[in-house]
């Protein structure tokens, strides 16, 4: 997304699931931003000055306002323009479950060595939540109906990350609705659009 006059600045990291969902909302809302791709082990000072917590995404508006939580970026951009009606599916309880318990188990499954945890225990904890999503998708295409909404986009990057931890295992599970849902999001033009690679941003001196 190219920068136009007074366009917001987006600090992002391509593979971060939080940044993915923010970029998808920015893209669908046609919000033009100056995309600054960062390397998390070498965060630019400009980003840390705007948001000392040092995580992505970060959006800096022309008036200096900083939006530093991915769901807030989504709600802000969709509040400006929501052509597909995503905000009608802003299921805050579902998103909180994904960002809370599911992410807790996901991190301790995917990064068990770092957390010194039993990956199978946390895979089982995450799977119990996946079963809830499987039931929710019974008889409908998306999590809040038959069209994608904020609930789907806020959830999808984390299900993708879980599935990719052991794809053979995930594909063998009795989750046909969720597996179909995931495949459709992975194959969507929107996802392919926001996963285009960007060079690392650096300040022009």
MODELLER restraints for C-alpha pairs under 7 A, 6 or more apart:
rsr = mdl.restraints
at = mdl.atoms
rsr.add(forms.Gaussian(group=physical.xy_distance, feature=features.Distance(at['CA:1:A'], at['CA:32:A']), mean=5.66, stdev=0.5))
rsr.add(forms.Gaussian(group=physical.xy_distance, feature=features.Distance(at['CA:1:A'], at['CA:33:A']), mean=5.84, stdev=0.5))
rsr.add(forms.Gaussian(group=physical.xy_distance, feature=features.Distance(at['CA:1:A'], at['CA:34:A']), mean=6.70, stdev=0.5))
rsr.add(forms.Gaussian(group=physical.xy_distance, feature=features.Distance(at['CA:1:A'], at['CA:35:A']), mean=6.62, stdev=0.5))
rsr.add(forms.Gaussian(group=physical.xy_distance, feature=features.Distance(at['CA:2:A'], at['CA:32:A']), mean=6.42, stdev=0.5))
rsr.add(forms.Gaussian(group=physical.xy_distance, feature=features.Distance(at['CA:2:A'], at['CA:33:A']), mean=6.23, stdev=0.5))
rsr.add(forms.Gaussian(group=physical.xy_distance, feature=features.Distance(at['CA:2:A'], at['CA:34:A']), mean=5.83, stdev=0.5))
rsr.add(forms.Gaussian(group=physical.xy_distance, feature=features.Distance(at['CA:3:A'], at['CA:32:A']), mean=6.33, stdev=0.5))
rsr.add(forms.Gaussian(group=physical.xy_distance, feature=features.Distance(at['CA:3:A'], at['CA:33:A']), mean=5.30, stdev=0.5))
rsr.add(forms.Gaussian(group=physical.xy_distance, feature=features.Distance(at['CA:3:A'], at['CA:34:A']), mean=4.48, stdev=0.5))
rsr.add(forms.Gaussian(group=physical.xy_distance, feature=features.Distance(at['CA:6:A'], at['CA:62:A']), mean=5.54, stdev=0.5))
rsr.add(forms.Gaussian(group=physical.xy_distance, feature=features.Distance(at['CA:7:A'], at['CA:32:A']), mean=6.20, stdev=0.5))
rsr.add(forms.Gaussian(group=physical.xy_distance, feature=features.Distance(at['CA:7:A'], at['CA:33:A']), mean=5.21, stdev=0.5))
rsr.add(forms.Gaussian(group=physical.xy_distance, feature=features.Distance(at['CA:7:A'], at['CA:34:A']), mean=6.48, stdev=0.5))
rsr.add(forms.Gaussian(group=physical.xy_distance, feature=features.Distance(at['CA:7:A'], at['CA:62:A']), mean=6.70, stdev=0.5))
rsr.add(forms.Gaussian(group=physical.xy_distance, feature=features.Distance(at['CA:8:A'], at['CA:33:A']), mean=4.95, stdev=0.5))
rsr.add(forms.Gaussian(group=physical.xy_distance, feature=features.Distance(at['CA:8:A'], at['CA:34:A']), mean=6.26, stdev=0.5))
rsr.add(forms.Gaussian(group=physical.xy_distance, feature=features.Distance(at['CA:8:A'], at['CA:59:A']), mean=6.46, stdev=0.5))
rsr.add(forms.Gaussian(group=physical.xy_distance, feature=features.Distance(at['CA:8:A'], at['CA:60:A']), mean=5.53, stdev=0.5))
rsr.add(forms.Gaussian(group=physical.xy_distance, feature=features.Distance(at['CA:8:A'], at['CA:61:A']), mean=4.53, stdev=0.5))
rsr.add(forms.Gaussian(group=physical.xy_distance, feature=features.Distance(at['CA:8:A'], at['CA:62:A']), mean=5.88, stdev=0.5))
rsr.add(forms.Gaussian(group=physical.xy_distance, feature=features.Distance(at['CA:9:A'], at['CA:33:A']), mean=5.47, stdev=0.5))
rsr.add(forms.Gaussian(group=physical.xy_distance, feature=features.Distance(at['CA:9:A'], at['CA:34:A']), mean=4.67, stdev=0.5))
rsr.add(forms.Gaussian(group=physical.xy_distance, feature=features.Distance(at['CA:9:A'], at['CA:35:A']), mean=6.28, stdev=0.5))
rsr.add(forms.Gaussian(group=physical.xy_distance, feature=features.Distance(at['CA:9:A'], at['CA:59:A']), mean=5.50, stdev=0.5))
rsr.add(forms.Gaussian(group=physical.xy_distance, feature=features.Distance(at['CA:9:A'], at['CA:60:A']), mean=5.08, stdev=0.5))
rsr.add(forms.Gaussian(group=physical.xy_distance, feature=features.Distance(at['CA:9:A'], at['CA:61:A']), mean=6.58, stdev=0.5))
rsr.add(forms.Gaussian(group=physical.xy_distance, feature=features.Distance(at['CA:10:A'], at['CA:33:A']), mean=6.12, stdev=0.5))
rsr.add(forms.Gaussian(group=physical.xy_distance, feature=features.Distance(at['CA:10:A'], at['CA:34:A']), mean=5.86, stdev=0.5))
rsr.add(forms.Gaussian(group=physical.xy_distance, feature=features.Distance(at['CA:10:A'], at['CA:35:A']), mean=4.97, stdev=0.5))
rsr.add(forms.Gaussian(group=physical.xy_distance, feature=features.Distance(at['CA:10:A'], at['CA:36:A']), mean=5.84, stdev=0.5))
rsr.add(forms.Gaussian(group=physical.xy_distance, feature=features.Distance(at['CA:10:A'], at['CA:57:A']), mean=6.91, stdev=0.5))
rsr.add(forms.Gaussian(group=physical.xy_distance, feature=features.Distance(at['CA:10:A'], at['CA:58:A']), mean=5.77, stdev=0.5))
rsr.add(forms.Gaussian(group=physical.xy_distance, feature=features.Distance(at['CA:10:A'], at['CA:59:A']), mean=4.61, stdev=0.5))
rsr.add(forms.Gaussian(group=physical.xy_distance, feature=features.Distance(at['CA:10:A'], at['CA:60:A']), mean=6.66, stdev=0.5))
rsr.add(forms.Gaussian(group=physical.xy_distance, feature=features.Distance(at['CA:11:A'], at['CA:35:A']), mean=6.32, stdev=0.5))
rsr.add(forms.Gaussian(group=physical.xy_distance, feature=features.Distance(at['CA:11:A'], at['CA:36:A']), mean=4.83, stdev=0.5))
rsr.add(forms.Gaussian(group=physical.xy_distance, feature=features.Distance(at['CA:11:A'], at['CA:37:A']), mean=5.98, stdev=0.5))
rsr.add(forms.Gaussian(group=physical.xy_distance, feature=features.Distance(at['CA:11:A'], at['CA:38:A']), mean=6.62, stdev=0.5))
rsr.add(forms.Gaussian(group=physical.xy_distance, feature=features.Distance(at['CA:11:A'], at['CA:47:A']), mean=6.98, stdev=0.5))
rsr.add(forms.Gaussian(group=physical.xy_distance, feature=features.Distance(at['CA:11:A'], at['CA:56:A']), mean=6.32, stdev=0.5))
rsr.add(forms.Gaussian(group=physical.xy_distance, feature=features.Distance(at['CA:11:A'], at['CA:57:A']), mean=5.58, stdev=0.5))
rsr.add(forms.Gaussian(group=physical.xy_distance, feature=features.Distance(at['CA:11:A'], at['CA:58:A']), mean=5.10, stdev=0.5))
rsr.add(forms.Gaussian(group=physical.xy_distance, feature=features.Distance(at['CA:11:A'], at['CA:59:A']), mean=6.43, stdev=0.5))
rsr.add(forms.Gaussian(group=physical.xy_distance, feature=features.Distance(at['CA:12:A'], at['CA:19:A']), mean=5.79, stdev=0.5))
rsr.add(forms.Gaussian(group=physical.xy_distance, feature=features.Distance(at['CA:12:A'], at['CA:36:A']), mean=6.22, stdev=0.5))
rsr.add(forms.Gaussian(group=physical.xy_distance, feature=features.Distance(at['CA:12:A'], at['CA:37:A']), mean=5.10, stdev=0.5))
rsr.add(forms.Gaussian(group=physical.xy_distance, feature=features.Distance(at['CA:12:A'], at['CA:38:A']), mean=6.02, stdev=0.5))
rsr.add(forms.Gaussian(group=physical.xy_distance, feature=features.Distance(at['CA:12:A'], at['CA:56:A']), mean=5.44, stdev=0.5))
rsr.add(forms.Gaussian(group=physical.xy_distance, feature=features.Distance(at['CA:12:A'], at['CA:57:A']), mean=5.02, stdev=0.5))
rsr.add(forms.Gaussian(group=physical.xy_distance, feature=features.Distance(at['CA:12:A'], at['CA:58:A']), mean=6.97, stdev=0.5))
rsr.add(forms.Gaussian(group=physical.xy_distance, feature=features.Distance(at['CA:13:A'], at['CA:19:A']), mean=6.40, stdev=0.5))
rsr.add(forms.Gaussian(group=physical.xy_distance, feature=features.Distance(at['CA:13:A'], at['CA:37:A']), mean=5.60, stdev=0.5))
rsr.add(forms.Gaussian(group=physical.xy_distance, feature=features.Distance(at['CA:13:A'], at['CA:38:A']), mean=5.58, stdev=0.5))
rsr.add(forms.Gaussian(group=physical.xy_distance, feature=features.Distance(at['CA:13:A'], at['CA:39:A']), mean=6.74, stdev=0.5))
rsr.add(forms.Gaussian(group=physical.xy_distance, feature=features.Distance(at['CA:13:A'], at['CA:56:A']), mean=6.71, stdev=0.5))
rsr.add(forms.Gaussian(group=physical.xy_distance, feature=features.Distance(at['CA:14:A'], at['CA:20:A']), mean=6.96, stdev=0.5))
rsr.add(forms.Gaussian(group=physical.xy_distance, feature=features.Distance(at['CA:14:A'], at['CA:195:A']), mean=6.49, stdev=0.5))
rsr.add(forms.Gaussian(group=physical.xy_distance, feature=features.Distance(at['CA:17:A'], at['CA:157:A']), mean=4.91, stdev=0.5))
rsr.add(forms.Gaussian(group=physical.xy_distance, feature=features.Distance(at['CA:17:A'], at['CA:158:A']), mean=6.10, stdev=0.5))
rsr.add(forms.Gaussian(group=physical.xy_distance, feature=features.Distance(at['CA:18:A'], at['CA:57:A']), mean=6.69, stdev=0.5))
rsr.add(forms.Gaussian(group=physical.xy_distance, feature=features.Distance(at['CA:18:A'], at['CA:70:A']), mean=5.65, stdev=0.5))
rsr.add(forms.Gaussian(group=physical.xy_distance, feature=features.Distance(at['CA:19:A'], at['CA:56:A']), mean=5.96, stdev=0.5))
rsr.add(forms.Gaussian(group=physical.xy_distance, feature=features.Distance(at['CA:19:A'], at['CA:57:A']), mean=4.86, stdev=0.5))
rsr.add(forms.Gaussian(group=physical.xy_distance, feature=features.Distance(at['CA:19:A'], at['CA:70:A']), mean=6.59, stdev=0.5))
rsr.add(forms.Gaussian(group=physical.xy_distance, feature=features.Distance(at['CA:20:A'], at['CA:157:A']), mean=6.68, stdev=0.5))
rsr.add(forms.Gaussian(group=physical.xy_distance, feature=features.Distance(at['CA:21:A'], at['CA:153:A']), mean=5.83, stdev=0.5))
rsr.add(forms.Gaussian(group=physical.xy_distance, feature=features.Distance(at['CA:21:A'], at['CA:154:A']), mean=5.54, stdev=0.5))
rsr.add(forms.Gaussian(group=physical.xy_distance, feature=features.Distance(at['CA:21:A'], at['CA:157:A']), mean=6.76, stdev=0.5))
rsr.add(forms.Gaussian(group=physical.xy_distance, feature=features.Distance(at['CA:22:A'], at['CA:70:A']), mean=5.38, stdev=0.5))
rsr.add(forms.Gaussian(group=physical.xy_distance, feature=features.Distance(at['CA:22:A'], at['CA:73:A']), mean=5.91, stdev=0.5))
rsr.add(forms.Gaussian(group=physical.xy_distance, feature=features.Distance(at['CA:22:A'], at['CA:74:A']), mean=5.41, stdev=0.5))
rsr.add(forms.Gaussian(group=physical.xy_distance, feature=features.Distance(at['CA:23:A'], at['CA:194:A']), mean=6.18, stdev=0.5))
rsr.add(forms.Gaussian(group=physical.xy_distance, feature=features.Distance(at['CA:24:A'], at['CA:190:A']), mean=6.77, stdev=0.5))
rsr.add(forms.Gaussian(group=physical.xy_distance, feature=features.Distance(at['CA:24:A'], at['CA:191:A']), mean=6.95, stdev=0.5))
rsr.add(forms.Gaussian(group=physical.xy_distance, feature=features.Distance(at['CA:24:A'], at['CA:194:A']), mean=6.35, stdev=0.5))
rsr.add(forms.Gaussian(group=physical.xy_distance, feature=features.Distance(at['CA:25:A'], at['CA:74:A']), mean=5.27, stdev=0.5))
rsr.add(forms.Gaussian(group=physical.xy_distance, feature=features.Distance(at['CA:25:A'], at['CA:77:A']), mean=6.63, stdev=0.5))
rsr.add(forms.Gaussian(group=physical.xy_distance, feature=features.Distance(at['CA:25:A'], at['CA:78:A']), mean=6.67, stdev=0.5))
rsr.add(forms.Gaussian(group=physical.xy_distance, feature=features.Distance(at['CA:26:A'], at['CA:74:A']), mean=6.94, stdev=0.5))
rsr.add(forms.Gaussian(group=physical.xy_distance, feature=features.Distance(at['CA:26:A'], at['CA:77:A']), mean=5.86, stdev=0.5))
rsr.add(forms.Gaussian(group=physical.xy_distance, feature=features.Distance(at['CA:29:A'], at['CA:77:A']), mean=6.19, stdev=0.5))
rsr.add(forms.Gaussian(group=physical.xy_distance, feature=features.Distance(at['CA:29:A'], at['CA:78:A']), mean=5.79, stdev=0.5))
rsr.add(forms.Gaussian(group=physical.xy_distance, feature=features.Distance(at['CA:29:A'], at['CA:81:A']), mean=5.03, stdev=0.5))
rsr.add(forms.Gaussian(group=physical.xy_distance, feature=features.Distance(at['CA:29:A'], at['CA:82:A']), mean=5.58, stdev=0.5))
rsr.add(forms.Gaussian(group=physical.xy_distance, feature=features.Distance(at['CA:29:A'], at['CA:83:A']), mean=6.67, stdev=0.5))
rsr.add(forms.Gaussian(group=physical.xy_distance, feature=features.Distance(at['CA:31:A'], at['CA:77:A']), mean=6.70, stdev=0.5))
rsr.add(forms.Gaussian(group=physical.xy_distance, feature=features.Distance(at['CA:36:A'], at['CA:201:A']), mean=5.15, stdev=0.5))
rsr.add(forms.Gaussian(group=physical.xy_distance, feature=features.Distance(at['CA:37:A'], at['CA:198:A']), mean=6.19, stdev=0.5))
rsr.add(forms.Gaussian(group=physical.xy_distance, feature=features.Distance(at['CA:37:A'], at['CA:199:A']), mean=6.53, stdev=0.5))
rsr.add(forms.Gaussian(group=physical.xy_distance, feature=features.Distance(at['CA:37:A'], at['CA:200:A']), mean=4.99, stdev=0.5))
rsr.add(forms.Gaussian(group=physical.xy_distance, feature=features.Distance(at['CA:37:A'], at['CA:201:A']), mean=5.20, stdev=0.5))
rsr.add(forms.Gaussian(group=physical.xy_distance, feature=features.Distance(at['CA:38:A'], at['CA:200:A']), mean=5.55, stdev=0.5))
rsr.add(forms.Gaussian(group=physical.xy_distance, feature=features.Distance(at['CA:38:A'], at['CA:201:A']), mean=6.05, stdev=0.5))
rsr.add(forms.Gaussian(group=physical.xy_distance, feature=features.Distance(at['CA:39:A'], at['CA:200:A']), mean=6.83, stdev=0.5))
rsr.add(forms.Gaussian(group=physical.xy_distance, feature=features.Distance(at['CA:48:A'], at['CA:54:A']), mean=5.64, stdev=0.5))
rsr.add(forms.Gaussian(group=physical.xy_distance, feature=features.Distance(at['CA:50:A'], at['CA:66:A']), mean=6.67, stdev=0.5))
rsr.add(forms.Gaussian(group=physical.xy_distance, feature=features.Distance(at['CA:51:A'], at['CA:68:A']), mean=6.84, stdev=0.5))
rsr.add(forms.Gaussian(group=physical.xy_distance, feature=features.Distance(at['CA:57:A'], at['CA:68:A']), mean=6.20, stdev=0.5))
rsr.add(forms.Gaussian(group=physical.xy_distance, feature=features.Distance(at['CA:57:A'], at['CA:69:A']), mean=6.81, stdev=0.5))
rsr.add(forms.Gaussian(group=physical.xy_distance, feature=features.Distance(at['CA:57:A'], at['CA:70:A']), mean=6.04, stdev=0.5))
rsr.add(forms.Gaussian(group=physical.xy_distance, feature=features.Distance(at['CA:58:A'], at['CA:67:A']), mean=5.82, stdev=0.5))
rsr.add(forms.Gaussian(group=physical.xy_distance, feature=features.Distance(at['CA:58:A'], at['CA:68:A']), mean=4.52, stdev=0.5))
rsr.add(forms.Gaussian(group=physical.xy_distance, feature=features.Distance(at['CA:59:A'], at['CA:66:A']), mean=5.76, stdev=0.5))
rsr.add(forms.Gaussian(group=physical.xy_distance, feature=features.Distance(at['CA:59:A'], at['CA:67:A']), mean=5.05, stdev=0.5))
rsr.add(forms.Gaussian(group=physical.xy_distance, feature=features.Distance(at['CA:59:A'], at['CA:68:A']), mean=6.36, stdev=0.5))
rsr.add(forms.Gaussian(group=physical.xy_distance, feature=features.Distance(at['CA:60:A'], at['CA:66:A']), mean=4.62, stdev=0.5))
rsr.add(forms.Gaussian(group=physical.xy_distance, feature=features.Distance(at['CA:60:A'], at['CA:67:A']), mean=6.43, stdev=0.5))
rsr.add(forms.Gaussian(group=physical.xy_distance, feature=features.Distance(at['CA:67:A'], at['CA:73:A']), mean=6.12, stdev=0.5))
rsr.add(forms.Gaussian(group=physical.xy_distance, feature=features.Distance(at['CA:78:A'], at['CA:87:A']), mean=6.97, stdev=0.5))
rsr.add(forms.Gaussian(group=physical.xy_distance, feature=features.Distance(at['CA:85:A'], at['CA:149:A']), mean=6.91, stdev=0.5))
rsr.add(forms.Gaussian(group=physical.xy_distance, feature=features.Distance(at['CA:86:A'], at['CA:148:A']), mean=6.93, stdev=0.5))
rsr.add(forms.Gaussian(group=physical.xy_distance, feature=features.Distance(at['CA:86:A'], at['CA:149:A']), mean=3.93, stdev=0.5))
rsr.add(forms.Gaussian(group=physical.xy_distance, feature=features.Distance(at['CA:86:A'], at['CA:150:A']), mean=4.87, stdev=0.5))
rsr.add(forms.Gaussian(group=physical.xy_distance, feature=features.Distance(at['CA:87:A'], at['CA:149:A']), mean=6.67, stdev=0.5))
rsr.add(forms.Gaussian(group=physical.xy_distance, feature=features.Distance(at['CA:87:A'], at['CA:150:A']), mean=5.92, stdev=0.5))
rsr.add(forms.Gaussian(group=physical.xy_distance, feature=features.Distance(at['CA:89:A'], at['CA:144:A']), mean=5.73, stdev=0.5))
rsr.add(forms.Gaussian(group=physical.xy_distance, feature=features.Distance(at['CA:89:A'], at['CA:149:A']), mean=5.03, stdev=0.5))
rsr.add(forms.Gaussian(group=physical.xy_distance, feature=features.Distance(at['CA:89:A'], at['CA:150:A']), mean=5.43, stdev=0.5))
rsr.add(forms.Gaussian(group=physical.xy_distance, feature=features.Distance(at['CA:89:A'], at['CA:151:A']), mean=5.66, stdev=0.5))
rsr.add(forms.Gaussian(group=physical.xy_distance, feature=features.Distance(at['CA:90:A'], at['CA:150:A']), mean=5.21, stdev=0.5))
rsr.add(forms.Gaussian(group=physical.xy_distance, feature=features.Distance(at['CA:90:A'], at['CA:151:A']), mean=5.56, stdev=0.5))
rsr.add(forms.Gaussian(group=physical.xy_distance, feature=features.Distance(at['CA:91:A'], at['CA:151:A']), mean=5.75, stdev=0.5))
rsr.add(forms.Gaussian(group=physical.xy_distance, feature=features.Distance(at['CA:95:A'], at['CA:151:A']), mean=6.51, stdev=0.5))
rsr.add(forms.Gaussian(group=physical.xy_distance, feature=features.Distance(at['CA:95:A'], at['CA:154:A']), mean=6.64, stdev=0.5))
rsr.add(forms.Gaussian(group=physical.xy_distance, feature=features.Distance(at['CA:95:A'], at['CA:155:A']), mean=6.76, stdev=0.5))
rsr.add(forms.Gaussian(group=physical.xy_distance, feature=features.Distance(at['CA:98:A'], at['CA:155:A']), mean=6.45, stdev=0.5))
rsr.add(forms.Gaussian(group=physical.xy_distance, feature=features.Distance(at['CA:102:A'], at['CA:126:A']), mean=5.44, stdev=0.5))
rsr.add(forms.Gaussian(group=physical.xy_distance, feature=features.Distance(at['CA:102:A'], at['CA:129:A']), mean=6.81, stdev=0.5))
rsr.add(forms.Gaussian(group=physical.xy_distance, feature=features.Distance(at['CA:105:A'], at['CA:122:A']), mean=4.78, stdev=0.5))
rsr.add(forms.Gaussian(group=physical.xy_distance, feature=features.Distance(at['CA:105:A'], at['CA:123:A']), mean=6.60, stdev=0.5))
rsr.add(forms.Gaussian(group=physical.xy_distance, feature=features.Distance(at['CA:105:A'], at['CA:125:A']), mean=6.12, stdev=0.5))
rsr.add(forms.Gaussian(group=physical.xy_distance, feature=features.Distance(at['CA:105:A'], at['CA:126:A']), mean=5.46, stdev=0.5))
rsr.add(forms.Gaussian(group=physical.xy_distance, feature=features.Distance(at['CA:106:A'], at['CA:122:A']), mean=6.91, stdev=0.5))
rsr.add(forms.Gaussian(group=physical.xy_distance, feature=features.Distance(at['CA:106:A'], at['CA:126:A']), mean=6.43, stdev=0.5))
rsr.add(forms.Gaussian(group=physical.xy_distance, feature=features.Distance(at['CA:106:A'], at['CA:162:A']), mean=6.30, stdev=0.5))
rsr.add(forms.Gaussian(group=physical.xy_distance, feature=features.Distance(at['CA:108:A'], at['CA:115:A']), mean=6.01, stdev=0.5))
rsr.add(forms.Gaussian(group=physical.xy_distance, feature=features.Distance(at['CA:108:A'], at['CA:117:A']), mean=6.02, stdev=0.5))
rsr.add(forms.Gaussian(group=physical.xy_distance, feature=features.Distance(at['CA:108:A'], at['CA:119:A']), mean=6.23, stdev=0.5))
rsr.add(forms.Gaussian(group=physical.xy_distance, feature=features.Distance(at['CA:108:A'], at['CA:122:A']), mean=6.08, stdev=0.5))
rsr.add(forms.Gaussian(group=physical.xy_distance, feature=features.Distance(at['CA:109:A'], at['CA:119:A']), mean=4.19, stdev=0.5))
rsr.add(forms.Gaussian(group=physical.xy_distance, feature=features.Distance(at['CA:109:A'], at['CA:120:A']), mean=6.87, stdev=0.5))
rsr.add(forms.Gaussian(group=physical.xy_distance, feature=features.Distance(at['CA:109:A'], at['CA:122:A']), mean=5.23, stdev=0.5))
rsr.add(forms.Gaussian(group=physical.xy_distance, feature=features.Distance(at['CA:109:A'], at['CA:123:A']), mean=5.52, stdev=0.5))
rsr.add(forms.Gaussian(group=physical.xy_distance, feature=features.Distance(at['CA:110:A'], at['CA:165:A']), mean=6.05, stdev=0.5))
rsr.add(forms.Gaussian(group=physical.xy_distance, feature=features.Distance(at['CA:112:A'], at['CA:118:A']), mean=6.39, stdev=0.5))
rsr.add(forms.Gaussian(group=physical.xy_distance, feature=features.Distance(at['CA:112:A'], at['CA:119:A']), mean=5.53, stdev=0.5))
rsr.add(forms.Gaussian(group=physical.xy_distance, feature=features.Distance(at['CA:133:A'], at['CA:178:A']), mean=6.86, stdev=0.5))
rsr.add(forms.Gaussian(group=physical.xy_distance, feature=features.Distance(at['CA:134:A'], at['CA:175:A']), mean=6.03, stdev=0.5))
rsr.add(forms.Gaussian(group=physical.xy_distance, feature=features.Distance(at['CA:134:A'], at['CA:177:A']), mean=5.67, stdev=0.5))
rsr.add(forms.Gaussian(group=physical.xy_distance, feature=features.Distance(at['CA:134:A'], at['CA:178:A']), mean=5.28, stdev=0.5))
rsr.add(forms.Gaussian(group=physical.xy_distance, feature=features.Distance(at['CA:136:A'], at['CA:143:A']), mean=6.35, stdev=0.5))
rsr.add(forms.Gaussian(group=physical.xy_distance, feature=features.Distance(at['CA:137:A'], at['CA:143:A']), mean=5.86, stdev=0.5))
rsr.add(forms.Gaussian(group=physical.xy_distance, feature=features.Distance(at['CA:137:A'], at['CA:177:A']), mean=5.90, stdev=0.5))
rsr.add(forms.Gaussian(group=physical.xy_distance, feature=features.Distance(at['CA:137:A'], at['CA:178:A']), mean=6.92, stdev=0.5))
rsr.add(forms.Gaussian(group=physical.xy_distance, feature=features.Distance(at['CA:138:A'], at['CA:177:A']), mean=6.54, stdev=0.5))
rsr.add(forms.Gaussian(group=physical.xy_distance, feature=features.Distance(at['CA:140:A'], at['CA:146:A']), mean=5.45, stdev=0.5))
rsr.add(forms.Gaussian(group=physical.xy_distance, feature=features.Distance(at['CA:141:A'], at['CA:147:A']), mean=6.80, stdev=0.5))
rsr.add(forms.Gaussian(group=physical.xy_distance, feature=features.Distance(at['CA:141:A'], at['CA:181:A']), mean=6.97, stdev=0.5))
rsr.add(forms.Gaussian(group=physical.xy_distance, feature=features.Distance(at['CA:142:A'], at['CA:148:A']), mean=5.65, stdev=0.5))
rsr.add(forms.Gaussian(group=physical.xy_distance, feature=features.Distance(at['CA:142:A'], at['CA:152:A']), mean=6.71, stdev=0.5))
rsr.add(forms.Gaussian(group=physical.xy_distance, feature=features.Distance(at['CA:143:A'], at['CA:151:A']), mean=6.52, stdev=0.5))
rsr.add(forms.Gaussian(group=physical.xy_distance, feature=features.Distance(at['CA:143:A'], at['CA:152:A']), mean=5.95, stdev=0.5))
rsr.add(forms.Gaussian(group=physical.xy_distance, feature=features.Distance(at['CA:156:A'], at['CA:182:A']), mean=6.93, stdev=0.5))
rsr.add(forms.Gaussian(group=physical.xy_distance, feature=features.Distance(at['CA:163:A'], at['CA:170:A']), mean=5.53, stdev=0.5))
rsr.add(forms.Gaussian(group=physical.xy_distance, feature=features.Distance(at['CA:185:A'], at['CA:191:A']), mean=6.84, stdev=0.5))
